[in-house]
């Protein structure tokens, strides 16, 4: 049994497969006790005889002091919304544009999370990195047809979605501002300006790129 002083995995992330029951669950709880952020992974349908087993494993890991969250459904949902949808929407747009011999621009939304990882974005960050590579791959196909594709990768942007967290964490926001080279948070208009350029005729020779719009925060991390 781990003692309170054993925190060998503080600040580390542990992916434990088969973690809903048995040995896998025990490992997840032990690593949680020692400070790890634990990802509870299990095969869909494997616990049909033990309903509630994944939820129980998650509760035990949290009770042991871990941040633990990630079901297969959550992974699939985020990948479907963030990456799969971008691919199929782009595919359809390109199909129509090519059929009509339309020269044009496609702008996708990536994120600074494509460049850095955090324990709470294990399922999110890969989708944004995927968009960056998707853009490069599609650019090679569409370029000869006069269709360019690029991505905008925002850093921290103050939006309505973030307002509740922002109001609850003013000190964290101020620390971020002091670290950011331009000494402020991003605004939606900052992203719109770059998107507008990439969508314009002026960006005819820009293709397959991802534009980081973060005030320089990644440069000083």
Buried (B, 14 or more C-beta within 10 A) or exposed (E): EBEEEEBEBEEEBBBBEBBBBEEBBBBBBBBBBBBBBBBBBBEEEEBEEEEEBBEBBBEBBBEBBBBBBBBBEEBEEBBEEBBBEBBEEBEEBBEEBBEEEEEBBBBBBBBBBBBEBEBEBBBBBBBBBBBBEBBBEBBEEBEEBBBBBBBBBBBBBBBEEBEEEBEEEEEEBEEBBEEBEEEEBBEEEBBEEBBEBBBEEEBEEBBBBBBBBBBEBEEEE
